């Protein structure tokens, strides 16, 4: 075999190894890329510029934390608010201008600290915590009340007012008004935040209402419409400014 032939064979082998190496590197890079995309999707992080308003629904309690309960112990707060919260999610998922997220969608325990971390990590622009109330000393107490925490500006107050008004309008429940509340999940939130007490499980009639699918729909619709109205009002103010 001549030197030229040997040289050509060596070059072919080298090219073969280069192609094989590049092929392996390409496969590895593709695997890394797909894993990264899968991570971003599962983390709720957009792959593209996303100018939608991020709204976090904080579904109270869950798992080992049952929250309050009805007088007979059969109706648990964690179950009621999970049902209402998931209805809100389903309705808002259809809105192209809103990116809707929730701190939980199943019966699981989430600490208060992790709820706030979730809101911060996802750059939430609105934070709405859903709960049910209790008055162990008086079964006659009923109604909806909405709490806000924001000493620096009026955004949380305005959000509370708009959503609360919708809740009373849609449910015709006793209006217990909007109030400042020192609750950790809204106090430590980094955006306009409210906590909704959807009714008293210790009141027999209200516990029946809160267990009713159609009544839960009314609450969910009120929250959805309240969010949309608040965002529209803010958008109008921004344009005027």
C-alpha angles and dihedrals in degrees: 000000000000125000090247091054092048090049092051091049091050091050091050091050091048091050089048092053091046091051091047092048092048090047092053091047090049092052091048091050091049091051091049091048094050091047090051092049091048090051092050092049093048090047091054092242116144119235091211137041106292118193095176118124110257111225120184118201109203107206104202128238120344139167112020090000104078096174116208125336144205120274091261092047093236098107115063126199093223091060096045095050092044090057093046093044094051090051089054090050093050092050096046094045087076092060111096092200096055130068103203122199134169134208088225137003098180137046098284135130116249119180120232089244092054091048090058091043089054090053093049095044091054095046092238118199095192129028120194121181117199122207144152124232139228138200105185093182096053126034090189094071113104143152144081125287130179126206130203135186120200121118094171102060143358100252097101091044091051092047090050092050096049095045094042093051089053091049093054092043094051099040103029086219124157107284110234090172133225119299141178109258132189098216118148098228093057096031092056096040117118095215139040104308140181138180117216122205100200096194145309117289088192089066108082098216093043092049088054090049093049089052091052116100094215092050090049087053090055091053092046092048091049092052092047094048091045092054092048093048092049091051091048091051091050091047091053091049091050091052092048091048 
